[in-house]
């Protein structure tokens, strides 16, 4: 069945729409084909790089072939044959001069690199300066020349790379620096000694101590902030410490305090088996600018021993009035033997509150806290302390005993525990309170860290006696820091106790 379209039925608008749609469809198909083909045959950066490298190699090879194609055996003296005067410019020194490349009538078809042109000018200048002192000819040209097999040049670095009937091109190779043999002697005058100078400043050292008392050296950094009233002490390192008698080494740690306050101090961590420990620890003390000249920094180094008393290696004392603290100060100071009082290890303190209730005939002992206790576990740099309180009657008889809970992994425990003892007033006046701070050994025996006595006895120190007597006169509880001492029955500070006690 034939479809007949009549012209009367088609308007110009319809014809325009059909043409536009057809054009858009054909354009879309063409664009799709172009995009597909371009993506399919488009070269990536690696392929483009390969093509560029190949084209550069082809151009380089063609240039090289054009230069070297006619290179055969020749002699510079024979290059003037068949060349009109004025065409070539050369030195009158015979075969000592290469052919000039600056001739205005040079063959335009013969290409000469710009680098060769510049290097040839340098060769001509060198030839003019060495005309009278010319070296003997040196054979450098290949065999096969018709008239001569030698080529004499003034410079040993000029090597012919190409020739034609009218031109010779010489390439100048840069002279290589002379390389000294490993067996040749060095010229000390050519060595820059400033490169080997140490930029470290000399160590400011305090006045030297007698060699017999020297226990090592200590490196310290001090700075003071007058606005904030803070003294910064940075303990850097120690060197050449005195070792133990048998092992030949030590486990040092340091205690730092600001005198005259001997109770508050800082302690570093323990360094195992070394005589040259690097501490690099920073400590801060609060001190006002008005009294800083009356203070002294004391540093004591101890040798840690988990099974016996810690031995004081040595110490140093820095009077701040003699130091300029307007800026940061670094100094080395010798360690000397400490005094008999300093040789004793500070075992710490406990804060105790005592109160007696006459109506109930009850003694209330409150263990508030402890500070600066001795370290037993060097791996954790701490201890597991608890306090055992014993009421001793006349002759040292144990009447009653109590103990606090264990505080784990600390040398400054806080207890706040109250312990009650039912005892008459007259009996209590003749009694002594014994405080034993004990490290709790989980696997068996425990270790006494320190001992303190409070009461009416010749063994009790003066301050503790006054504290005990004040308890009976005061209406309220009184608290005081009590210093720990070595156990009287074992100066090694090691005792076997059980948790059942």
C-alpha positions in Angstrom: 0.0 0.0 0.0 1.6 3.3 -1.1 1.5 6.2 1.2 1.0 9.4 -0.6 1.8 12.7 1.2 0.3 15.7 -0.2 2.0 19.0 -0.2 -1.2 20.7 0.9 -1.1 18.7 4.1 2.5 19.8 5.1 3.1 23.2 6.5 6.5 25.0 6.8 6.5 24.5 10.5 6.3 20.8 10.2 9.1 20.7 7.6 11.3 22.8 9.9 10.6 20.5 12.8 11.4 17.4 10.8 14.7 19.0 9.5 15.7 20.0 13.0 15.0 16.7 14.5 16.9 14.9 11.7 19.9 17.2 12.1 20.0 16.7 15.9 19.8 13.0 15.6 22.6 12.9 13.0 24.7 15.2 15.2 24.2 13.1 18.3 25.1 9.9 16.5 28.3 11.6 15.1 29.3 13.0 18.5 28.8 9.6 20.1 30.9 7.9 17.5 33.6 10.6 17.8 33.7 10.3 21.6 33.9 6.5 21.4 36.7 6.5 18.9 38.6 9.2 20.7 38.4 7.4 24.0 39.4 4.1 22.3 42.4 5.5 20.4 43.4 8.3 22.7 47.0 8.0 23.9 47.8 8.2 27.6 50.7 10.2 29.0 53.0 7.2 28.9 52.4 6.5 25.3 52.8 10.2 24.4 56.1 10.3 26.3 57.3 7.3 24.3 56.4 8.9 21.0 58.1 12.2 22.0 61.2 10.3 23.1 61.3 8.4 19.8 60.9 11.5 17.7 63.7 13.2 19.6 66.0 10.2 19.2 65.3 10.3 15.4 66.1 14.0 15.1 69.3 13.5 17.1 70.3 10.5 15.0 69.7 12.4 11.8 71.8 15.4 13.1 74.6 13.1 14.1 74.6 11.3 10.8 74.8 14.6 8.9 77.8 15.7 11.0 79.8 12.5 11.0 78.9 11.0 7.6 82.0 12.5 5.9 84.5 12.0 8.8 87.7 10.3 7.5 91.4 10.6 8.2 92.6 14.1 7.5 95.3 16.7 8.4 94.6 20.3 9.2 97.4 21.4 7.0 95.8 19.9 3.9 92.4 21.6 4.5 93.5 24.7 2.6 93.7 22.9 -0.7 91.0 24.0 -3.0 89.7 26.7 -0.6 89.8 30.3 -1.8 91.5 32.9 0.4 89.1 34.7 2.6 86.9 31.7 2.8 88.7 30.4 5.9 90.2 32.2 8.7 93.0 30.5 10.6 96.1 31.3 12.7 99.5 31.5 10.9 100.9 28.9 13.3 100.5 26.1 10.8 98.6 23.1 12.1 98.2 24.5 15.6 94.9 26.3 14.8 91.6 24.8 14.2 89.4 26.1 11.3 87.4 29.1 12.2 83.6 28.8 12.2 83.0 32.5 11.9 83.5 32.8 8.2 80.8 34.8 6.6 80.9 32.6 3.4 80.4 29.4 5.3 78.3 26.8 3.6 74.7 27.4 4.8 73.8 23.8 4.2 76.4 22.8 6.8 74.8 23.1 10.3 77.0 23.8 13.3 75.7 23.6 16.8 75.8 26.8 18.9 77.8 25.1 21.7 80.5 24.2 19.2 80.7 27.8 18.0 81.1 29.2 21.5 83.7 26.6 22.4 85.7 27.3 19.2 86.1 30.9 20.2 87.7 29.8 23.4 90.0 27.5 21.5 91.2 30.3 19.3 91.9 32.5 22.3 93.9 29.7 23.9 95.9 29.2 20.6 96.8 32.8 20.3 98.2 32.7 23.9 100.3 29.6 23.3 101.7 30.2 19.8 105.3 30.5 20.9 105.1 27.7 23.4 103.6 25.0 21.3 103.6 21.4 22.4 105.0 18.7 19.9 102.5 17.1 17.6 100.4 14.3 19.1 98.8 11.6 16.9 95.1 11.8 17.4 93.5 11.2 14.0 92.6 7.7 12.7 94.7 5.9 10.2 93.9 6.0 6.5 94.8 9.6 5.6 96.1 10.1 2.0 99.0 12.4 2.9 99.4 12.5 6.7 98.2 10.4 9.6 98.8 13.0 12.3 96.8 15.9 13.6 98.5 18.5 15.8 96.4 20.6 18.1 97.3 23.1 20.8 94.7 21.8 23.1 94.5 18.2 24.1 90.8 18.6 24.7 89.9 19.5 21.1 88.7 16.4 19.3 87.5 16.5 15.6 83.9 15.2 15.3 83.0 16.0 11.7 84.4 17.4 8.4 83.3 18.4 4.9 85.2 19.6 1.9 85.5 23.0 3.3 84.9 22.8 7.0 86.2 21.0 10.1 84.2 21.0 13.3 86.1 20.6 16.6 84.2 19.8 19.8 85.7 21.0 23.1 85.3 18.6 25.9 85.5 20.3 29.4 88.7 19.5 31.1 88.2 16.9 33.8 89.5 17.7 37.3 92.4 15.7 38.4 91.4 12.9 40.7 93.9 12.2 43.5 94.8 8.6 44.2 93.9 7.1 47.5 97.5 6.5 48.1 98.5 10.1 47.4 99.4 12.4 50.3 96.8 15.0 51.4 97.6 18.7 51.3 96.7 19.9 54.7 96.7 23.5 53.5 93.6 22.8 51.4 91.6 21.4 54.4 89.0 23.8 55.8 89.5 23.4 59.5 86.4 25.5 60.4 84.2 22.6 59.3 85.6 20.4 62.1 85.3 22.9 64.9 82.8 22.1 67.6 80.1 24.7 68.1 79.3 23.5 71.7 80.0 26.0 74.4 82.4 25.0 77.2 80.8 23.6 80.2 80.5 26.0 83.1 81.7 23.9 86.1 81.3 24.8 89.7 84.5 24.9 91.8 86.1 21.5 91.7 86.0 19.3 94.8 88.9 17.2 96.1 89.3 14.1 94.0 89.0 11.9 97.0 85.5 13.3 97.7 84.3 13.4 94.0 81.4 11.1 93.4 80.5 12.1 89.9 79.2 15.2 88.0 75.7 16.5 87.5 74.3 18.6 84.6 71.5 21.0 85.7 69.4 23.7 84.1 67.9 26.4 86.2 65.4 29.2 85.3 63.2 31.5 87.4 60.0 33.3 86.6 59.8 36.3 89.0 56.2 37.1 87.9 54.8 33.7 88.7 57.2 33.0 91.5 58.3 29.6 90.0 61.7 28.1 90.1 62.2 25.6 87.3 64.9 22.9 87.9 65.7 20.6 85.1 67.9 17.6 85.9 69.6 16.7 82.6 72.1 13.9 83.3 74.9 12.6 85.6 78.2 11.2 84.6 80.9 9.0 86.2 78.9 8.1 89.3 80.5 6.0 92.0 79.6 2.3 91.5 78.8 -0.3 94.0 81.6 -2.2 95.6 80.9 -5.6 94.1 78.7 -5.1 91.0 80.6 -2.2 89.5 77.4 -0.5 88.5 74.4 1.3 90.2 70.7 1.9 89.9 70.6 5.7 90.5 67.8 8.0 91.2 67.7 11.6 92.5 65.9 13.6 95.1 65.6 17.4 94.7 64.5 19.7 97.5 64.5 23.5 98.1 66.2 24.2 101.4 65.5 25.0 104.2 62.4 22.9 103.6 63.6 19.3 103.8 60.2 17.7 103.9 59.0 18.6 100.4 61.1 17.1 97.6 60.8 15.7 94.2 62.1 12.3 93.1 63.2 11.1 89.7 62.6 7.6 88.3 65.1 4.9 88.8 67.7 4.1 86.0 68.9 0.6 86.0 72.5 -0.5 85.8 74.2 2.7 84.7 76.8 5.1 85.9 75.8 7.8 83.4 72.1 8.2 83.7 70.1 10.6 81.5 67.3 11.9 83.7 65.9 14.8 81.6 63.1 15.5 84.1 61.6 18.9 85.0 60.6 20.0 88.5 59.0 23.3 89.7 59.2 24.9 93.1 57.1 27.9 94.3 59.2 30.6 95.8 58.7 34.4 95.8 61.3 36.8 94.5 61.8 38.3 98.0 63.1 35.1 99.5 64.7 33.3 96.6 68.2 34.6 97.6 67.8 32.8 100.9 67.0 29.4 99.3 69.3 26.6 98.1 68.7 23.7 95.7 69.9 20.4 97.1 70.2 17.3 94.9 71.0 14.0 96.4 71.6 10.8 94.3 70.8 7.4 95.7 71.6 3.9 94.6 68.4 1.9 94.6 68.4 -1.6 96.2 65.2 -3.5 96.5 66.6 -5.8 99.2 68.6 -3.4 101.4 69.0 0.2 102.5 69.4 2.7 99.7 72.9 4.2 99.7 73.5 7.9 99.0 76.0 8.2 96.2 76.6 11.9 96.6 75.0 15.3 96.5 75.4 18.9 95.7 74.0 22.2 97.0 73.5 25.3 94.9 73.0 28.6 96.7 70.6 30.7 94.6 72.1 33.9 95.8 75.3 33.1 94.0 73.6 32.4 90.7 72.3 34.8 88.0 68.8 33.6 87.3 67.9 36.5 85.0 68.1 34.0 82.1 68.3 30.3 81.7 71.4 28.8 83.3 73.0 25.5 82.5 75.9 24.3 84.6 77.9 21.2 85.6 78.4 20.7 89.3 80.5 18.0 91.1 78.9 15.5 93.4 80.5 15.2 96.8 80.0 12.9 99.7 76.9 13.9 101.7 76.7 14.6 105.3 75.8 12.0 107.9 72.3 13.3 108.1 71.9 13.3 104.3 73.3 9.8 104.0 70.2 8.5 105.7 67.4 7.9 103.2 64.3 10.0 103.7 61.7 7.5 104.3 58.8 9.9 104.1 56.1 11.2 106.5 52.6 10.3 107.6 49.9 12.8 108.7 48.2 11.6 111.9 45.3 13.1 113.9 45.0 12.1 117.6 42.0 12.7 119.8 41.1 11.2 123.2 37.5 10.9 124.5 37.8 10.8 128.4 34.1 10.0 128.8 34.2 6.9 126.6 37.9 6.2 127.4 38.6 5.9 123.7 41.6 6.9 121.7 40.8 7.9 118.1 43.7 7.7 115.7 43.0 9.0 112.2 45.5 8.2 109.4 45.0 11.0 106.9 47.8 10.5 104.3 51.4 9.8 103.7 54.0 11.4 101.4 57.3 10.6 99.8 57.4 6.9 100.8 60.2 4.7 99.7 59.9 2.9 96.4 59.9 -0.8 96.5 58.7 -1.8 93.0 61.2 -0.2 90.6 59.3 -1.5 87.6 56.3 0.7 88.6 58.3 3.3 90.4 55.9 3.0 93.3 54.8 0.9 96.3 51.6 -0.7 97.8 51.6 0.8 101.3 49.3 0.4 104.3 49.8 1.5 107.9 49.7 -0.7 110.9 49.2 1.0 114.3 50.2 -0.8 117.5 49.5 0.3 121.1 52.6 -0.6 123.1 52.4 -0.8 126.9 55.2 -0.5 129.4 58.2 -2.7 128.5 57.1 -2.8 124.8 54.2 -5.1 125.3 51.6 -5.1 122.5 48.2 -4.2 123.9 46.1 -3.5 120.7 46.7 -3.2 117.0 44.8 -1.9 114.0 45.6 -1.3 110.3 44.4 0.6 107.3 43.5 -0.6 103.9 46.2 -1.0 101.1 46.7 1.8 98.6 48.0 0.4 95.4 50.7 1.8 93.1 51.5 5.0 94.9 54.1 6.6 97.2 51.8 9.3 98.3 48.7 7.4 99.6 45.6 9.0 101.0 43.8 6.9 103.7 41.4 9.1 105.8 40.7 6.1 108.0 39.9 6.3 111.7 41.2 3.6 114.1 39.7 3.3 117.6 41.5 2.0 120.8 39.6 1.5 124.0 42.1 2.4 126.8 42.0 4.3 130.1 43.6 7.7 130.4 46.1 6.7 133.0 47.1 3.6 131.1 47.5 5.6 127.9 49.9 8.1 129.5 52.4 5.3 129.8 51.9 3.9 126.4 53.4 4.5 123.0 51.8 4.4 119.6 53.9 2.6 117.0 53.1 3.4 113.3 54.6 1.0 110.7 54.2 1.8 107.1 54.3 -1.5 105.2 54.5 -2.5 101.6 52.0 -5.2 100.8 53.7 -8.2 99.2 51.1 -10.0 97.2 53.2 -13.2 96.8 54.3 -13.6 100.4 56.4 -11.5 102.8 55.9 -7.7 103.1 58.4 -5.0 103.7 58.5 -2.2 106.3 59.0 1.1 104.6 59.3 3.2 107.8 58.5 3.4 111.4 57.3 6.2 113.7 56.7 6.5 117.5 54.4 8.8 119.3 54.0 8.7 123.1 55.8 9.0 126.4 59.1 7.0 126.0 62.8 7.8 125.8 62.8 6.4 122.2 60.3 9.0 121.1 61.6 12.2 119.6 60.9 15.6 121.2 58.3 16.8 118.6 56.4 13.6 118.9 56.3 13.8 122.7 54.9 17.3 122.6 52.3 16.1 120.1 51.3 13.2 122.4 51.0 15.5 125.4 49.0 18.1 123.5 46.4 15.4 122.7 45.3 15.2 126.4 45.0 19.0 126.7 43.2 19.8 123.5 39.5 19.6 123.2 39.5 18.9 119.5 41.6 16.5 117.4 45.1 17.7 116.4 46.9 16.7 113.2 50.6 16.7 112.6 53.2 15.3 110.1 55.3 12.6 111.7 58.6 11.6 110.1 59.3 7.9 109.4 62.5 6.4 110.7 64.4 3.1 110.2 62.9 0.2 112.2 64.8 -0.2 115.4 65.1 -4.0 115.2 66.3 -4.1 111.6 68.2 -1.2 110.1 67.9 -2.8 106.6 64.3 -1.8 106.6 63.3 -5.3 105.7 60.9 -7.2 107.9 58.7 -10.2 107.4 55.1 -9.5 108.3 51.9 -11.1 107.3 48.6 -9.6 106.2 46.8 -11.4 109.0 48.4 -9.0 111.5 
